[in-house]
Amino acid sequence: MLIRAAGSCGDRRGPGAPDGAELVDRIRATIAHPVHAAALAVALFTGQSPDEVGAWPIHALADGAAVLRSAPLTSRADYTVPPAARPLLAAARTFEQLRGARSSG
């Protein structure tokens, strides 16, 4: 799937565009895999490409899933995870930890 987002969407949205909670509900309802659902959410709220999203290690997600720390070797700032998206990212982290991924850097 190719995802292209023009920068961070922030509060800019057109008429009829879903708010954060509705968008997360749509993601959750249509994407069963927790890592894929989280990756889509991250791409949408950061504006990063799928390759950039895929480069983030699971330990870049802070406890509580409130902050996504910048991937190493980038000049980008850390991202505050929108509250509605935090459960998606926390589920992806749990899934990856159960598969044996490192939870810390």
MIDRENMI-154639 format. One record per residue: x, y, z of N, C-alpha, C in turn; residue in three letters. Coordinates in steps of 0.001 Angstrom, whole numbers, plus 500000, padded with zeros to 6 digits. Layout:
<nodes>
XYZXYZXYZALA/...
</nodes>
This chain:
<nodes>
500844498835500000500000500000500000500886501223500000MET/500615502154499149501361503393499090500558504464499803LEU/501204505073500784500539506126501553501323507409501350ILE/500663508442500947501315509731500820500500510740501603ARG/501156511368502562500496512402503355501324513667503240ALA/500694514766503028501399516037502890501613516646504257ALA/502717516281504899503032516831506205502040516372507250GLY/502142516942508414501234516594509494499893517252509264SER/498838516493509422497504517033509172497051517982510265CYS/497531517773511482497149518642512579495651518792512669GLY/495171520023512797493739520278512884493154520669511532ASP/493964520652510486493476521028509166492771519836508551ARG/491506519992508311490765518939507635489562519558506948ARG/489205518956505852488101519482505066486770519027505610GLY/485710519566505059484378519161505492484175517662505263PRO/483659516997506250483405515572506134484592514698506477GLY/485763515299506683486939514509507058486777514040508497ALA/487154512795508777486966512285510135487922512938511121PRO/487487513054512367488394513535513402489279512368513826ASP/490199512594514749491159511573515145490512510288515629GLY/489518510400516491488882509204517044488140508426515965ALA/487448509136515088486712508451514021487684507788513046GLU/488788508454512753489787507887511857490397506624512461LEU/490734506657513739491284505475514404490254504352514416VAL/488992504675514633487946503647514582487887503004513201ASP/488039503815512165488015503273510798489223502373510559ARG/490384502802511029491590501978510874491396500651511591ILE/490937500725512831490746499517513639489729498574512997ARG/488710499123512380487652498298511781488081497644510467ALA/489077498212509800489431497692508485490788496996508411THR/491637497197509411492970496580509390493123495739510649ILE/493156494429510469493188493522511617494570493408512248ALA/495617493527511461496973493337511989497380494568512797HIS/497752494396514069498039495563514907499221496403514428PRO/500233495775513873501391496540513404501037497334512153VAL/500255496739511258499851497446510041498922498615510385HIS/498019498401511321497113499473511744497900500627512364ALA/498852500302513214499673501337513849500514502073512814ALA/501053501343511841501879501974510813501067502985510002ALA/499841502639509672498988503584508948498727504816509802LEU/498405504617511060498159505756511947499401506646512038ALA/500573506029512200501813506811512294502050507589511003VAL/501858506951509866502053507647508595501124508846508478ALA/499896508689508943498935509787508841499252510934509788LEU/499661510632511042499884511761511950501281512342511869PHE/502223511654511207503559512217511057503834512737509655THR/503105512210508667503382512576507291504588511844506721GLY/505071510830507417506231510066506970505822509041505912GLN/506785508670505090506535507659504064506485506279504715SER/505918505289504027505908503926504574507313503415504903PRO/508308503744504069509675503316504357510193503946505644ASP/509894505235505844510331505912507062509623505338508288GLU/508334505078508155507581504495509271508141503112509609VAL/508450502333508592508985500995508802510361500972509438GLY/511082502091509367512429502153509945512417502395511449ALA/511281502803512005511210503075513433511244501773514219TRP/512165501639515157512148500446516016511030500574517047PRO/510554499451517522509441499463518470509795500205519756ILE/511075500204520119511459500887521359511454502410521211HIS/511174502931520016511053504372519845509742504904520437ALA/508824504001520734507550504396521336507726504452522849LEU/507516505618523420507696505812524857506632505053525648ALA/506930504788526915505938504174527798504671505008527775ASP/503542504351527776502269505054527715501852505390526296GLY/502737505145525330502468505368523904502119506815523578ALA/502568507760524405502239509164524177503238509880523279ALA/504449509334523164505491509983522365506170508942521496VAL/506388509295520242507158508472519326508459509218519090LEU/509538508666519630510828509329519498511336509203518067ARG/512040510222517622512567510226516260513443509025516013SER/513361508534514793514222507427514404515667507911514434ALA/516591507030514771517998507436514786518422507983513429PRO/519374508873513466519977509467512279519031510373511500LEU/518025510889512145517176511876511484517253513175512257THR/516886514236511602516888515535512274515483515918512716SER/514559515006512588513172515313512932512960515277514443ARG/512010516044514877511675516079516297510838514864516667ALA/510711514637517957509820513587518429508381513978518112ASP/507520512984518012506113513217517702505258512886518912TYR/504320513754519216503309513448520219502243512613519531THR/501980511443520087500989510552519502499600511058519903VAL/498722511274518933497367511706519278496719510689520226PRO/495995511170521233495401510252522210494597509118521586PRO/493858509389520522493044508342519906493900507246519276ALA/495129507570518859495998506595518198496853505793519177ALA/496936506218520410497812505545521380497483504070521588ARG/496214503684521666495930502249521812496414501420520620PRO/496355501983519409496853501260518236498353501017518346LEU/499095502045518752500541501902518862500923500993520020LEU/500190501093521113500467500208522254500206498748521878ALA/499145498493521108498852497125520673499945496601519750ALA/500449497456518868501531497040517972502790496716518771ALA/503081497532519785504260497262520618504103495922521330ARG/502945495674521910502703494411522607502841493239521643THR/502280493362520468502381492307519461503847492019519135PHE/504617493069518891506028492893518547506827492313519718GLU/506517492722520937507212492170522103506908490686522255GLN/505673490295521989505322488881522055506049488075520982LEU/506410488735519902507174488073518844508673488100519122ARG/509080488746520222510490488756520600511259490018520281GLY/510584491080519863511274492333519581511790492959520868ALA/512909493640520767513454494345521942512537495488522303ARG/512320495682523579511448496772524011512231498008524427SER/513539497923524426514341499104524751515539499161523817SER/516043500403523674517138500638522758518394500142523281GLY/
</nodes>
